[in-house]
Amino acid sequence: MDKLVLFNNSELNKLLNKRTGESKFGEHVAMVASISNIYEQLENLDVTYVIIGLPEDVGVFANYGLSGTYNTWNAVIKFLINIQNNEFTKADKVLILGHLDFTPEMLKVSTLDQSNKKDILKARKIVKKIDTYVTHIIEQIVSAGKKPIIIGGGHNNAYGNIKGSSLAFGTRINAVNFDAHTDFRPEEGRHSGNGFSYAYAEGFLKNYFVFGVHENYTSDSIFKSFKKIKSVEYNTFEAVEIRKELKFKDELNRALDHVSTKPFGIEIDCDAIENISSSAMTPSGFNVNKTRAFVDFFGKHGNACYLHICEAIATPENEKQIGKLVTYLITDFIKANAN
């Protein structure tokens, strides 16, 4: 737990904008008081959802992506705590745990050159270390009977989410991934593009559905490999949204049938959302409302065991947009799941 930095009253009060006659989300969330015995503290608290931040972009760097995903946690938390607390938002069922501090890892990567293959290998070794911390905290949260809401960071952290949940449940879990990419690249050293392939190969992931893959950015070898793996299914963005060969609602149901037979994670990669600043920003993708509908649809199922939102890049210029977007997705999940 040496990486965990707790979210506390001091931090809350610095960020909270109180208004007379209003009740803010952050005034009603739970927090833990001590870094020790996290599992026991979580188990004894009457909350359902535990929010944890993973501010890093080591995995993105190691996958030749655009850095900046480490900023998202700070942007999100200031907007999340300042939304209204009311009958819809259910703040009393939420605990904000804090974030894992990957500053040393980030500093090491800042000295590396992305065009140097040896430096990429060094970064991938650092991602493997990050995996252990993410796995541990997710296992603690899920073992305590809570549902983690994980704010990234890169999509490399899907591996730790899946492994940690799998260890907690004592069985392989399933996952549905809203993504322009499969993140099922070869096991060539850990990075943001192979979290699911590693989790599958190591026996933590069973059924996997990728929703909205972009045909222009998925290799022929990956499409061919998917045809050989019965437990992996997908659709493409173009088939759903451009050619209209598949209906969005029908595909939601097909994906749910594939993953809902056991605990499953909901993975949201902001690369899939049109014109949202991310590590692989796209001018053509699902709109925000379709993304929210996706989270709502899967969040309603009782076997939905976590939500992970990743790859967004927050800057001083766009932090309001990113903060509000991710906050909408967080609360959509809570509203759907709580009902």
C-alpha positions as CSV (number, residue, x, y, z in Angstrom):
1,M,0.0,0.0,0.0
2,D,3.0,2.3,-0.1
3,K,1.8,3.8,-3.4
4,L,-1.7,4.7,-2.0
5,V,-2.3,8.4,-1.3
6,L,-5.6,8.7,0.6
7,F,-8.2,11.3,-0.4
8,N,-8.9,13.2,2.8
9,N,-10.9,16.1,4.3
10,S,-8.1,18.6,3.8
11,E,-8.0,17.8,0.0
12,L,-11.8,17.8,-0.1
13,N,-12.1,21.2,1.5
14,K,-9.6,22.7,-0.9
15,L,-11.6,21.6,-3.9
16,L,-15.1,21.9,-2.7
17,N,-17.2,24.9,-3.8
18,K,-20.0,25.2,-1.3
19,R,-23.1,27.2,-2.2
20,T,-25.9,28.2,0.2
21,G,-29.0,26.0,-0.3
22,E,-27.1,23.3,-2.2
23,S,-25.7,20.0,-1.1
24,K,-22.6,18.9,-3.0
25,F,-21.6,15.3,-3.8
26,G,-18.3,15.7,-2.0
27,E,-20.0,16.6,1.3
28,H,-21.6,13.1,1.5
29,V,-18.9,10.7,0.2
30,A,-17.0,8.4,2.5
31,M,-13.3,8.4,3.0
32,V,-10.9,6.2,5.0
33,A,-8.9,7.5,7.8
34,S,-5.8,5.4,7.8
35,I,-3.5,3.8,5.2
36,S,-3.4,0.6,7.2
37,N,-6.0,-2.3,7.0
38,I,-7.6,-0.9,3.9
39,Y,-9.5,-4.2,3.3
40,E,-11.0,-4.2,6.8
41,Q,-12.0,-0.6,6.6
42,L,-13.7,-1.0,3.3
43,E,-15.4,-4.2,4.4
44,N,-16.9,-2.4,7.4
45,L,-18.2,0.7,5.5
46,D,-21.7,0.8,4.1
47,V,-20.7,1.9,0.6
48,T,-20.9,0.1,-2.7
49,Y,-18.5,2.0,-5.0
50,V,-14.8,2.8,-4.4
51,I,-13.2,5.5,-6.6
52,I,-9.5,5.1,-7.2
53,G,-7.2,7.2,-9.4
54,L,-4.3,5.9,-11.4
55,P,-2.4,9.0,-12.6
56,E,0.2,7.7,-14.9
57,D,1.0,7.3,-18.6
58,V,4.0,4.9,-18.5
59,G,2.0,2.3,-20.4
60,V,1.0,4.8,-23.1
61,F,4.6,5.8,-23.5
62,A,5.6,2.2,-23.8
63,N,3.1,1.7,-26.6
64,Y,4.3,4.8,-28.5
65,G,1.3,6.8,-27.5
66,L,0.8,10.4,-26.7
67,S,1.6,11.2,-23.0
68,G,-0.7,13.2,-20.8
69,T,-3.1,10.7,-19.3
70,Y,-1.6,11.2,-15.8
71,N,-3.4,14.6,-15.5
72,T,-7.0,13.2,-15.8
73,W,-7.4,12.1,-12.1
74,N,-6.8,15.6,-10.8
75,A,-9.2,17.1,-13.4
76,V,-11.9,14.6,-12.6
77,I,-11.9,14.7,-8.8
78,K,-12.5,18.5,-8.6
79,F,-15.5,18.2,-10.9
80,L,-16.9,15.1,-9.3
81,I,-17.1,16.4,-5.8
82,N,-18.8,19.6,-6.9
83,I,-21.8,18.0,-8.7
84,Q,-25.1,18.1,-6.8
85,N,-26.0,15.5,-4.2
86,N,-29.6,14.4,-4.7
87,E,-31.8,11.4,-5.1
88,F,-30.1,10.5,-8.4
89,T,-26.4,10.8,-7.6
90,K,-26.3,8.6,-4.5
91,A,-23.1,10.0,-3.0
92,D,-23.8,8.2,0.3
93,K,-22.9,4.9,-1.5
94,V,-19.5,6.2,-2.7
95,L,-16.1,6.2,-1.1
96,I,-13.3,8.2,-2.7
97,L,-10.2,6.2,-1.7
98,G,-7.5,8.3,-3.4
99,H,-4.8,7.5,-5.9
100,L,-1.7,5.5,-6.5
101,D,1.4,7.7,-6.6
102,F,3.5,6.7,-9.6
103,T,5.7,9.8,-9.4
104,P,9.0,7.8,-9.3
105,E,8.0,5.7,-12.3
106,M,6.9,8.8,-14.2
107,L,10.2,10.5,-13.4
108,K,12.2,7.5,-14.7
109,V,10.2,7.5,-18.0
110,S,10.7,11.2,-18.4
111,T,14.4,10.5,-19.0
112,L,13.7,7.9,-21.7
113,D,13.5,8.4,-25.5
114,Q,10.4,7.0,-27.2
115,S,12.4,6.5,-30.4
116,N,15.0,4.3,-28.7
117,K,14.0,0.6,-28.6
118,K,16.0,-0.1,-25.4
119,D,14.2,2.8,-23.7
120,I,10.9,1.3,-24.7
121,L,11.9,-2.0,-23.2
122,K,12.8,-0.2,-20.0
123,A,9.4,1.5,-19.9
124,R,7.7,-1.8,-20.4
125,K,9.5,-3.2,-17.4
126,I,8.2,-0.3,-15.3
127,V,4.7,-1.0,-16.5
128,K,5.0,-4.6,-15.2
129,K,5.9,-3.1,-11.8
130,I,2.8,-0.8,-12.0
131,D,0.7,-3.9,-12.7
132,T,1.5,-5.3,-9.3
133,Y,0.3,-2.2,-7.4
134,V,-2.9,-1.9,-9.5
135,T,-3.6,-5.7,-9.1
136,H,-3.2,-5.4,-5.3
137,I,-5.4,-2.5,-4.7
138,I,-8.2,-3.8,-7.0
139,E,-8.0,-7.2,-5.3
140,Q,-8.4,-5.5,-1.9
141,I,-11.4,-3.5,-3.0
142,V,-13.2,-6.4,-4.7
143,S,-12.5,-8.8,-1.9
144,A,-14.1,-6.3,0.5
145,G,-17.3,-6.7,-1.5
146,K,-17.1,-3.3,-3.2
147,K,-17.1,-2.2,-6.9
148,P,-14.1,-0.2,-8.0
149,I,-14.4,2.8,-10.3
150,I,-11.0,3.3,-11.7
151,I,-9.9,6.6,-13.3
152,G,-6.8,6.3,-15.5
153,G,-4.1,6.6,-16.6
154,G,-3.4,4.4,-19.6
155,H,-5.3,1.3,-20.8
156,N,-2.4,-0.9,-19.6
157,N,-4.2,-0.8,-16.2
158,A,-7.0,-3.1,-17.6
159,Y,-4.6,-5.9,-16.8
160,G,-4.4,-5.1,-13.1
161,N,-8.2,-4.5,-12.9
162,I,-8.8,-7.9,-14.5
163,K,-6.2,-9.8,-12.5
164,G,-7.1,-8.1,-9.2
165,S,-10.8,-8.9,-9.7
166,S,-10.1,-12.4,-10.8
167,L,-7.9,-13.1,-7.7
168,A,-10.7,-11.7,-5.5
169,F,-13.4,-13.8,-7.0
170,G,-11.2,-16.9,-7.3
171,T,-12.2,-17.3,-11.0
172,R,-11.5,-15.9,-14.4
173,I,-13.7,-12.9,-15.1
174,N,-15.1,-11.4,-18.4
175,A,-14.7,-7.9,-19.8
176,V,-16.4,-5.6,-22.3
177,N,-14.2,-3.0,-23.8
178,F,-15.6,0.2,-25.5
179,D,-12.5,0.9,-27.6
180,A,-11.2,1.9,-31.0
181,H,-8.5,-0.7,-30.5
182,T,-8.5,-4.3,-29.3
183,D,-5.6,-3.9,-26.9
184,F,-4.9,-7.5,-27.7
185,R,-1.4,-7.0,-29.1
186,P,1.4,-9.6,-28.7
187,E,3.0,-10.3,-25.3
188,E,6.1,-8.3,-26.2
189,G,6.5,-6.6,-22.8
190,R,3.7,-4.7,-21.0
191,H,2.2,-1.6,-22.4
192,S,-1.2,0.0,-23.0
193,G,-1.9,-2.1,-26.0
194,N,-1.8,-5.6,-24.6
195,G,-3.5,-5.6,-21.2
196,F,-6.2,-7.9,-22.3
197,S,-4.0,-10.3,-24.2
198,Y,-1.7,-10.7,-21.2
199,A,-4.8,-11.2,-18.9
200,Y,-6.2,-13.8,-21.2
201,A,-2.9,-15.6,-21.7
202,E,-2.3,-15.8,-17.9
203,G,-5.8,-17.1,-17.1
204,F,-7.4,-14.1,-15.5
205,L,-9.7,-13.2,-18.5
206,K,-12.2,-15.5,-20.0
207,N,-14.8,-14.0,-22.3
208,Y,-13.9,-10.7,-23.9
209,F,-15.9,-8.4,-26.2
210,V,-14.4,-5.4,-28.0
211,F,-17.1,-2.9,-28.9
212,G,-16.5,-0.5,-31.8
213,V,-13.0,-1.5,-33.1
214,H,-11.8,0.9,-35.9
215,E,-11.1,-1.1,-39.0
216,N,-8.3,1.2,-40.2
217,Y,-6.3,0.8,-37.0
218,T,-6.6,-2.9,-36.3
219,S,-4.0,-5.3,-37.9
220,D,-5.0,-8.2,-40.1
221,S,-3.2,-10.6,-37.7
222,I,-5.4,-9.5,-34.8
223,F,-8.6,-10.0,-36.8
224,K,-7.3,-13.5,-37.8
225,S,-6.4,-14.4,-34.2
226,F,-9.8,-13.3,-33.0
227,K,-11.5,-15.8,-35.4
228,K,-9.6,-18.6,-33.7
229,I,-10.5,-17.7,-30.1
230,K,-14.1,-18.5,-29.4
231,S,-14.2,-16.6,-26.1
232,V,-13.3,-13.3,-27.9
233,E,-15.9,-11.4,-29.9
234,Y,-16.0,-7.9,-31.4
235,N,-17.8,-5.5,-33.7
236,T,-16.4,-2.6,-35.7
237,F,-17.3,1.0,-35.4
238,E,-17.8,1.2,-39.1
239,A,-20.2,-1.7,-39.2
240,V,-22.3,-0.1,-36.4
241,E,-22.2,3.6,-37.1
242,I,-21.1,4.1,-40.8
243,R,-22.4,1.2,-42.8
244,K,-25.3,0.5,-40.4
245,E,-24.9,-3.2,-40.9
246,L,-25.4,-3.8,-37.2
247,K,-27.7,-2.0,-34.8
248,F,-26.3,-0.4,-31.7
249,K,-28.9,-1.8,-29.4
250,D,-28.6,-5.3,-30.9
251,E,-24.9,-5.2,-30.4
252,L,-25.2,-4.1,-26.8
253,N,-27.3,-7.2,-26.2
254,R,-24.9,-9.5,-28.1
255,A,-22.0,-8.2,-26.0
256,L,-24.0,-8.5,-22.8
257,D,-24.8,-12.2,-23.6
258,H,-21.1,-12.8,-24.1
259,V,-19.9,-11.4,-20.9
260,S,-22.7,-11.4,-18.3
261,T,-22.6,-15.0,-17.3
262,K,-20.0,-14.2,-14.6
263,P,-18.5,-11.1,-13.1
264,F,-17.3,-8.7,-15.8
265,G,-15.5,-5.4,-16.0
266,I,-16.6,-2.4,-18.0
267,E,-13.7,-0.8,-19.8
268,I,-14.1,2.7,-21.4
269,D,-11.2,3.9,-23.6
270,C,-11.7,7.6,-24.4
271,D,-9.9,7.0,-27.7
272,A,-13.3,5.7,-28.9
273,I,-15.1,8.9,-28.2
274,E,-15.2,11.5,-31.1
275,N,-13.1,14.6,-30.6
276,I,-12.2,13.9,-27.0
277,S,-8.6,14.6,-26.1
278,S,-6.9,11.3,-25.6
279,S,-3.7,9.3,-26.3
280,A,-5.0,8.4,-29.7
281,M,-7.7,11.1,-30.3
282,T,-10.1,10.4,-33.1
283,P,-12.2,12.7,-35.3
284,S,-14.6,9.8,-36.0
285,G,-16.0,7.8,-33.1
286,F,-19.0,7.3,-30.9
287,N,-20.5,10.5,-29.5
288,V,-20.6,11.2,-25.7
289,N,-24.3,10.3,-25.4
290,K,-23.7,6.9,-27.0
291,T,-20.8,6.3,-24.6
292,R,-23.0,7.2,-21.6
293,A,-25.8,4.9,-22.9
294,F,-23.1,2.1,-23.1
295,V,-22.1,2.6,-19.5
296,D,-25.8,2.7,-18.4
297,F,-26.7,-0.4,-20.3
298,F,-23.9,-2.6,-18.9
299,G,-23.9,-0.9,-15.5
300,K,-27.5,-2.2,-14.9
301,H,-26.4,-5.8,-14.8
302,G,-25.7,-7.3,-11.4
303,N,-22.5,-9.0,-12.6
304,A,-20.8,-5.7,-13.6
305,C,-17.9,-5.7,-11.1
306,Y,-16.0,-2.6,-12.0
307,L,-15.8,0.5,-14.3
308,H,-12.5,1.7,-15.7
309,I,-12.3,5.0,-17.6
310,C,-8.9,5.6,-19.3
311,E,-6.7,7.3,-21.9
312,A,-8.3,10.7,-21.6
313,I,-5.8,13.6,-21.6
314,A,-6.7,16.6,-19.5
315,T,-4.9,20.0,-20.0
316,P,-5.5,23.4,-18.4
317,E,-7.4,24.3,-21.5
318,N,-9.8,21.3,-21.6
319,E,-9.9,20.1,-18.0
320,K,-13.5,21.2,-17.7
321,Q,-14.6,19.1,-20.7
322,I,-12.6,16.0,-19.5
323,G,-13.6,16.4,-15.9
324,K,-17.3,16.7,-16.7
325,L,-17.2,13.9,-19.3
326,V,-15.6,11.4,-16.9
327,T,-17.9,12.5,-14.0
328,Y,-20.9,11.8,-16.2
329,L,-19.6,8.3,-16.9
330,I,-19.0,7.7,-13.2
331,T,-22.4,8.8,-12.1
332,D,-24.1,7.0,-15.0
333,F,-22.6,3.7,-13.8
334,I,-23.6,4.4,-10.2
335,K,-27.1,5.3,-11.1
336,A,-27.6,2.3,-13.4
337,N,-26.0,-0.2,-11.0
338,A,-27.7,1.1,-7.8
339,N,-31.1,0.7,-9.5
